[in-house]
Amino acid sequence: MSVAVVAMTDTDSSNTDIPTFDWDTKKTSLILSSILWGSVVAQVPFGFLIMRYNTQKIVCSCLFFCSLTYLITPILALNLGYDAVLCCTIATGLGLACIDPGTQTLLSNWTPAPEKAALSSFVLSGVVSGTVMSMLLGGLLASSKLGWPSIFYVFGMIGFAWSVLFYFFGANSPSEHPRISLEEAQYIENSLLALEKPAGAREKLRFPWRDILKSMPVWSLLVCLCGHLWSYYVITTQLPTFMKNVLNFDIQKVCGFIS
């Protein structure tokens, strides 16, 4: 989105067949930040939904919805203008709010205890590698004959294809997967069962909110995480804009690659 917004407002574009928009910095910044508004509002409710219902189906449905909003963004921009794009981006953020709790839940259902740290690190590293690749690909698409709309169409189709494939070929847990081998399913489930308490010893646990709020390590981690996420999102959302407006790089040629 960060590369796409720069291309959408690049009035010096050599591709005269693709319309651009005269949106000021305030408007583009609102679009770039609005995708996070929905995530902030919906992430906790999605966490509770995922605890009660099928995580895989919820994640697939949300990704399908987000892909659809991406596919219609150019249509809304060209026909309805800025306000429609802003609302569509907020809706995208609402759908993406399920990703973090959904990923953690699926990892807990699928990763054997001895491999949990390695597999979790591998899966979560996709956030960074995906950002790097999407910025590069976004710059290449923006400089193509199809222009900035192709960014939304390509990434929307990728998300659409992934959500459909994961819906039919994925599963919420090994016991629900129709094509997993019996040996692998037993290995994963036996590893996870070893971590659970015996049936007679189970009890309904209450969240220790008081202890959490009084815990200095919790607050230390919270401060570190806020600092990390603030810098990460500022860089990923504003770097292409900085490259174009301050350093005067050409978004059509090198801005996505350098970002």
C-alpha positions as CSV (number, residue, x, y, z in Angstrom):
1,M,0.0,0.0,0.0
2,S,2.8,2.4,0.8
3,V,4.3,2.1,-2.7
4,A,0.9,2.2,-4.3
5,V,-0.1,5.4,-2.6
6,V,3.0,7.2,-3.9
7,A,2.3,5.9,-7.4
8,M,-1.3,7.0,-7.2
9,T,-0.3,10.6,-6.4
10,D,2.7,10.8,-8.7
11,T,1.6,13.6,-11.1
12,D,4.9,13.4,-12.9
13,S,4.3,9.8,-14.0
14,S,5.4,9.0,-17.6
15,N,2.4,6.7,-17.9
16,T,-0.2,9.2,-19.0
17,D,-2.8,6.5,-19.7
18,I,-3.2,5.8,-15.9
19,P,-4.9,8.6,-13.9
20,T,-3.3,10.0,-10.8
21,F,-4.7,12.0,-7.9
22,D,-3.9,15.3,-6.4
23,W,-4.0,14.1,-2.7
24,D,-1.9,16.1,-0.2
25,T,0.4,14.5,2.4
26,K,-2.4,14.6,5.0
27,K,-4.7,12.6,2.9
28,T,-2.1,10.0,1.9
29,S,-1.0,9.7,5.5
30,L,-4.6,9.0,6.6
31,I,-4.9,6.2,4.0
32,L,-1.6,4.6,5.1
33,S,-2.5,4.7,8.8
34,S,-6.2,3.8,8.3
35,I,-5.3,0.2,7.7
36,L,-4.1,0.0,11.3
37,W,-7.3,1.5,12.7
38,G,-9.3,-1.5,11.9
39,S,-6.6,-3.8,13.3
40,V,-6.6,-2.0,16.6
41,V,-10.4,-2.1,17.0
42,A,-11.0,-5.7,15.9
43,Q,-8.0,-7.7,17.0
44,V,-9.2,-8.4,20.6
45,P,-12.8,-9.4,19.4
46,F,-11.2,-11.7,16.8
47,G,-9.1,-13.2,19.5
48,F,-12.2,-14.3,21.4
49,L,-13.9,-15.5,18.2
50,I,-10.9,-17.6,17.3
51,M,-11.0,-19.2,20.8
52,R,-14.6,-20.3,20.2
53,Y,-14.8,-21.2,16.5
54,N,-12.8,-22.8,13.7
55,T,-9.6,-20.7,13.4
56,Q,-8.8,-21.9,9.9
57,K,-12.2,-20.9,8.5
58,I,-12.1,-17.5,10.1
59,V,-8.6,-16.8,8.8
60,C,-9.5,-17.9,5.3
61,S,-12.7,-15.8,5.3
62,C,-10.9,-12.7,6.5
63,L,-8.1,-13.1,3.9
64,F,-10.8,-13.6,1.2
65,F,-12.5,-10.4,2.4
66,C,-9.2,-8.4,2.4
67,S,-8.3,-9.6,-1.0
68,L,-11.7,-8.5,-2.3
69,T,-11.2,-5.0,-0.8
70,Y,-7.8,-4.8,-2.5
71,L,-9.3,-5.8,-5.9
72,I,-12.0,-3.1,-5.7
73,T,-9.7,-0.3,-4.5
74,P,-8.7,0.9,-8.0
75,I,-12.3,0.9,-9.1
76,L,-13.4,2.9,-6.0
77,A,-10.5,5.3,-6.5
78,L,-11.3,6.0,-10.2
79,N,-15.0,6.2,-9.7
80,L,-15.8,7.5,-6.2
81,G,-12.5,9.1,-5.1
82,Y,-10.6,9.6,-1.9
83,D,-13.3,8.9,0.7
84,A,-14.2,5.5,-0.8
85,V,-10.5,4.5,-0.8
86,L,-10.2,5.5,2.8
87,C,-13.2,3.5,3.9
88,C,-12.0,0.5,1.9
89,T,-8.6,0.6,3.5
90,I,-10.2,0.7,7.0
91,A,-12.3,-2.3,6.0
92,T,-9.1,-4.1,4.9
93,G,-7.6,-3.4,8.3
94,L,-10.6,-4.9,10.0
95,G,-10.2,-8.1,8.1
96,L,-6.5,-8.3,8.7
97,A,-7.1,-8.0,12.5
98,C,-7.6,-11.8,12.6
99,I,-4.1,-12.6,11.3
100,D,-2.1,-12.3,14.5
101,P,-4.4,-14.2,16.8
102,G,-5.2,-16.7,14.1
103,T,-1.5,-17.4,13.3
104,Q,-0.7,-17.9,17.0
105,T,-3.7,-20.3,17.4
106,L,-2.8,-22.4,14.3
107,L,0.8,-22.6,15.4
108,S,-0.3,-23.9,18.8
109,N,-2.5,-26.5,17.1
110,W,0.1,-27.7,14.6
111,T,3.6,-27.3,16.0
112,P,5.1,-30.1,18.1
113,A,6.6,-29.0,21.3
114,P,10.3,-29.7,20.4
115,E,9.9,-27.7,17.1
116,K,7.7,-24.9,18.3
117,A,10.4,-22.2,18.6
118,A,12.0,-22.9,15.3
119,L,8.7,-23.3,13.3
120,S,7.2,-20.2,15.0
121,S,10.2,-18.1,14.1
122,F,10.2,-19.4,10.5
123,V,6.4,-18.6,10.1
124,L,6.6,-15.2,11.7
125,S,9.6,-14.1,9.7
126,G,7.3,-14.1,6.7
127,V,6.0,-10.7,7.9
128,V,9.3,-9.1,7.3
129,S,10.2,-11.0,4.1
130,G,6.8,-10.4,2.7
131,T,7.2,-6.7,3.3
132,V,10.5,-6.7,1.5
133,M,9.2,-8.6,-1.5
134,S,6.0,-6.6,-1.7
135,M,7.8,-3.3,-1.8
136,L,10.1,-4.6,-4.6
137,L,7.2,-6.0,-6.6
138,G,5.1,-2.9,-6.0
139,G,7.7,-0.7,-7.5
140,L,8.0,-3.0,-10.5
141,L,4.3,-3.1,-11.0
142,A,4.0,0.7,-10.6
143,S,6.5,1.2,-13.4
144,S,4.8,-1.2,-15.8
145,K,2.3,-0.3,-18.5
146,L,-0.5,-1.3,-16.2
147,G,0.5,1.3,-13.6
148,W,-0.5,1.5,-10.0
149,P,-3.9,-0.4,-10.4
150,S,-1.9,-3.5,-11.1
151,I,-0.5,-3.4,-7.5
152,F,-3.9,-3.9,-6.1
153,Y,-5.0,-6.5,-8.7
154,V,-1.9,-8.7,-8.4
155,F,-1.8,-8.7,-4.6
156,G,-5.5,-9.1,-4.4
157,M,-5.4,-12.1,-6.7
158,I,-2.5,-13.6,-4.7
159,G,-4.5,-13.2,-1.5
160,F,-7.6,-14.6,-3.1
161,A,-5.8,-17.7,-4.4
162,W,-4.1,-18.3,-1.0
163,S,-7.3,-18.0,0.9
164,V,-9.1,-20.5,-1.4
165,L,-6.2,-23.0,-1.4
166,F,-5.9,-22.8,2.4
167,Y,-9.6,-23.2,2.8
168,F,-9.7,-26.5,0.9
169,F,-6.2,-27.9,1.7
170,G,-5.6,-26.6,5.2
171,A,-7.2,-27.6,8.5
172,N,-7.7,-26.3,12.0
173,S,-5.7,-29.2,13.5
174,P,-4.0,-32.4,12.5
175,S,-7.1,-34.5,13.5
176,E,-9.3,-32.5,11.1
177,H,-6.9,-32.7,8.1
178,P,-8.1,-35.3,5.6
179,R,-4.8,-35.8,3.8
180,I,-2.2,-35.9,6.6
181,S,-0.4,-39.2,7.3
182,L,-1.5,-41.1,10.4
183,E,2.1,-41.1,11.7
184,E,2.5,-37.3,11.4
185,A,-0.8,-36.6,12.9
186,Q,-0.1,-38.9,15.9
187,Y,3.4,-37.4,16.3
188,I,2.0,-33.8,16.5
189,E,-1.0,-34.7,18.7
190,N,1.0,-36.8,21.1
191,S,3.6,-34.0,21.5
192,L,0.8,-31.5,22.3
193,L,-1.0,-33.9,24.6
194,A,2.2,-34.3,26.7
195,L,1.9,-30.6,27.6
196,E,-1.7,-30.9,28.8
197,K,-2.8,-31.7,32.3
198,P,-4.6,-35.0,33.0
199,A,-8.4,-34.7,32.5
200,G,-9.0,-35.0,36.3
201,A,-6.5,-32.2,37.0
202,R,-7.9,-29.7,34.6
203,E,-9.5,-26.5,35.9
204,K,-10.9,-23.4,34.4
205,L,-8.2,-20.8,34.7
206,R,-8.9,-17.1,35.3
207,F,-6.8,-14.4,33.7
208,P,-4.5,-12.9,36.4
209,W,-5.1,-9.3,35.3
210,R,-3.9,-7.8,38.6
211,D,-0.6,-9.6,38.5
212,I,-0.2,-8.8,34.8
213,L,-0.7,-5.1,35.3
214,K,1.7,-5.1,38.3
215,S,4.4,-7.1,36.5
216,M,7.5,-5.0,35.6
217,P,8.7,-7.5,33.0
218,V,5.3,-7.2,31.3
219,W,5.6,-3.4,31.1
220,S,9.2,-3.6,29.9
221,L,8.1,-5.9,27.1
222,L,5.2,-3.6,26.3
223,V,7.5,-0.6,26.0
224,C,9.9,-2.4,23.8
225,L,7.2,-3.8,21.6
226,C,5.6,-0.4,21.2
227,G,8.9,1.1,20.2
228,H,9.6,-1.7,17.8
229,L,6.2,-1.6,16.1
230,W,6.1,2.2,15.9
231,S,9.5,2.3,14.1
232,Y,8.6,-0.7,11.9
233,Y,5.3,0.8,10.7
234,V,6.6,4.3,10.2
235,I,9.4,2.8,8.0
236,T,7.1,0.5,6.1
237,T,4.4,3.0,5.5
238,Q,6.3,6.3,5.0
239,L,9.7,5.2,3.5
240,P,8.5,5.3,-0.2
241,T,6.8,8.7,0.4
242,F,10.1,10.0,1.9
243,M,12.0,8.6,-1.0
244,K,9.7,10.4,-3.5
245,N,9.0,13.7,-1.8
246,V,12.2,14.4,0.1
247,L,15.0,12.5,-1.8
248,N,13.2,13.0,-5.2
249,F,13.6,9.4,-6.3
250,D,11.4,8.3,-9.2
251,I,8.8,5.9,-7.9
252,Q,8.4,4.5,-11.4
253,K,12.0,3.3,-11.5
254,V,13.7,2.8,-8.2
255,C,11.6,3.8,-5.3
256,G,10.1,0.4,-4.5
257,F,13.5,-1.3,-4.9
258,I,15.4,1.1,-2.6
259,S,12.6,1.0,0.0
